[in-house]
């Protein structure tokens, strides 16, 4: 337990700041128009302000109560993020099989439960399965290997 | 009998060998993904949707329907065997389903769930086919003001009724609507919040958003947590699955009550399957002569909520298909998928494209039927799938989500969007912010904006004239009442908590 309910304090404050920022950005860039002929800015500005209001409604009551601690799982977050980024960078340049293989192997690092050998086997199996489903079966226009050397 | 003719037309459209194959594939894949613990129906549906983008519309819709039922059913399987509900509506199934499994009656529980899904689903489809044409005809007179009012009511109901914190539900709806403004403004053609990116001009895709929020978000919060599946595989053998005569006798009345309750609550905005399941369970406990058996493996406590949530799953399509207004996040996802296939649900859909509409309705029914035929023999397979360790499953899910996101437009920007929404989903979980209203707001946001702008043009900027219209005014007043009531109720709850000197209960 923490002395204050920081989960809701951060969530509420974050939403308020985001809403205000979006409203301010839309106000400076897009025209508001009039009520009968609304411009592109009207909706984002009003939504941003409403969001800021609800953010406050979450933020203020949380100041005066205790809350549970926050423990983000940095290891899982990093491993899965790198895995997905790897896939995105490799799918166009290297092809489906390398992208799937590396994404799967890196994703296994999010938990420490699996050995490198089984990770490699899993990656290979997934490469085969996805190739069979998406290229052979569904005929997606993706190359299995796209070596450009 | 116009209804029979319509249903016949639907059957004709839906029953071709190719369509049946896709329905089968959808049910199979849906159950497969839905069974995986921690993957709820929303995540499963959003992962499997991109596959249907390659099919022609009728086949795609039938496969979608199959996926939809399969995921719901798969979620119930995980609830009964592991006590891990994949969705809130399945949480009620845990109450008596898991005790049944612990008593060695898992097979019977799964068997009865399958039957209950079919009974509830069929009842819901009958209600859907009876009421949709009537509501659609009525809705033809609606102008932009009425649509705007109905959508506001839907959004308010969705964020207040089912959520423990109305402020959080509302803020997520608004955030969803705000995220939906990214991209080209349909009226002026100006790109909003695009920051010069070409990929953002089209806005965020619903599949990228759903896969990120519900797929990656769920994986991020469930990796690294301890799990040990402990399932008695023998109880899921065929000979241990057949319910006794007493089971049947105890089940038929709850099935009827559950279907009716489900059909009613499913069609209302904001309530949907979860509330229907809870209500059906509560009613069953109330009418039972032996309420003390509930929670210890009473078959009525399993059958009633299961029929209710399946009937509600069907009738939830009434507002979605006749008005184009989804009442829940799942329906929003279905609506999004229909729109990807070029189908704009609304009152004119039934009149102008009867084959498509009734084909869709009948494919729901075929989906239910295939579920029944497929799952009774395959329960053993699903049980074995539950025993696969999660550390092999989640990398596979990540890979499939990546390919799914990429394949929609062959654009790597979509994969990055999935990651972004996944991180957002994880942050929202840390802050106890519900993700479902965000998706609903995202889908309804642009529609609300268009209808509001149109109604303001028609009313020459006079908002009072919108309230003057009888239907729009009444609906808006209902939404306002609902808001005031929830604010009042949450203030009173807080005061009571303070008086009792208890810390605030955590959400969920």
Contacts between the chains, C-beta under 8 A, distances in Angstrom:
chain1	res1	chain2	res2	distance
A	5	B	504	7.6
A	7	B	430	6.4
A	7	B	431	5.3
A	7	B	432	6.2
A	8	B	431	6.8
A	8	B	432	7.2
A	10	B	431	6.5
A	11	B	168	7.9
A	11	B	428	7.9
A	11	B	430	7.9
A	11	B	431	3.1
A	11	B	432	7.3
A	11	B	433	5.9
A	14	B	431	7.6
A	15	B	171	5.4
A	15	B	175	6.9
A	18	B	175	7.7
A	19	B	174	7.7
A	19	B	178	7.4
A	22	B	178	5.9
A	22	B	193	7.5
A	25	B	193	7.3
A	26	B	192	7.1
A	26	B	193	7.6
A	30	B	185	8.0
A	30	B	190	6.3
A	30	B	192	6.3
A	34	B	461	6.3
A	35	B	456	5.7
A	35	B	461	3.8
A	35	B	463	7.3
A	36	B	456	5.6
A	36	B	457	6.0
A	36	B	459	7.6
A	36	B	460	5.1
A	36	B	461	3.1
A	37	B	457	6.8
A	37	B	461	7.9
A	38	B	187	7.7
A	38	B	452	8.0
A	38	B	453	5.1
A	38	B	456	6.5
A	39	B	188	6.7
A	40	B	185	4.1
A	40	B	187	7.1
A	40	B	188	4.8
A	40	B	190	4.7
A	40	B	192	5.8
A	43	B	177	7.9
A	43	B	181	5.8
A	43	B	449	4.9
A	44	B	178	6.6
A	44	B	181	4.9
A	44	B	192	6.3
A	44	B	193	7.2
A	47	B	174	5.6
A	47	B	177	5.4
A	47	B	178	4.5
A	47	B	181	7.0
A	47	B	445	8.0
A	48	B	178	6.5
A	50	B	174	5.1
A	51	B	171	6.1
A	51	B	174	4.6
A	51	B	175	5.9
A	51	B	178	6.2
A	54	B	167	5.3
A	54	B	168	7.9
A	54	B	170	5.2
A	54	B	171	3.6
A	54	B	174	6.3
A	55	B	171	6.1
A	57	B	167	4.1
A	57	B	171	7.7
A	58	B	165	7.5
A	58	B	167	5.2
A	58	B	168	6.1
A	58	B	171	6.5
A	61	B	494	7.1
A	65	B	503	6.4
A	65	B	504	5.3
A	66	B	503	5.7
A	68	B	506	6.9
A	70	B	430	6.0
A	72	B	430	6.5
A	73	B	220	7.2
A	73	B	223	7.2
A	73	B	224	5.3
A	75	B	224	7.2
A	76	B	220	6.0
A	76	B	223	4.6
A	76	B	224	5.3
A	77	B	220	6.4
A	77	B	423	7.4
A	77	B	426	7.0
A	80	B	216	6.9
A	80	B	219	6.8
A	80	B	220	6.2
A	80	B	223	7.5
A	80	B	398	6.5
A	80	B	422	7.5
A	81	B	419	6.2
A	81	B	423	7.3
A	83	B	395	7.7
A	83	B	398	6.0
A	84	B	216	7.4
A	84	B	398	6.8
A	84	B	402	6.0
A	84	B	415	6.4
A	84	B	416	7.9
A	84	B	418	6.9
A	84	B	419	4.5
A	84	B	422	7.5
A	85	B	416	7.5
A	85	B	419	6.8
A	87	B	399	7.4
A	87	B	402	4.3
A	87	B	406	7.8
A	87	B	415	6.2
A	88	B	402	7.4
A	88	B	406	7.6
A	88	B	412	4.5
A	88	B	415	3.9
A	88	B	416	5.6
A	88	B	419	7.7
A	89	B	412	7.4
A	91	B	402	7.7
A	91	B	406	5.7
A	91	B	412	6.3
A	91	B	415	7.4
A	92	B	412	5.8
A	96	B	403	7.6
A	99	B	402	7.6
A	100	B	399	5.2
A	100	B	402	7.9
A	100	B	403	7.3
A	103	B	395	7.7
A	103	B	398	6.4
A	103	B	399	5.5
A	103	B	402	6.0
A	104	B	395	4.5
A	104	B	396	7.2
A	104	B	398	7.3
A	104	B	399	5.3
A	105	B	395	7.9
A	107	B	394	6.9
A	107	B	395	3.9
A	107	B	398	4.7
A	107	B	399	7.5
A	108	B	391	6.8
A	108	B	395	5.2
A	110	B	223	4.8
A	110	B	224	7.0
A	110	B	394	7.4
A	111	B	223	5.4
A	111	B	224	5.7
A	111	B	391	5.0
A	111	B	394	7.9
A	113	B	389	7.5
A	113	B	391	4.5
A	114	B	391	5.0
A	114	B	392	7.6
A	119	B	395	7.9
A	122	B	392	6.1
A	122	B	395	6.2
A	122	B	396	7.6
A	123	B	395	7.9
A	126	B	395	7.3
A	126	B	396	5.8
A	126	B	399	5.3
A	130	B	399	6.4
A	130	B	400	7.4
A	130	B	403	6.0
A	134	B	403	5.9
A	134	B	407	7.0
A	138	B	51	7.0
A	138	B	54	5.5
A	139	B	54	7.7
A	140	B	54	7.7
A	140	B	407	5.5
A	141	B	410	6.8
A	142	B	406	7.8
A	142	B	407	7.6
A	142	B	410	7.6
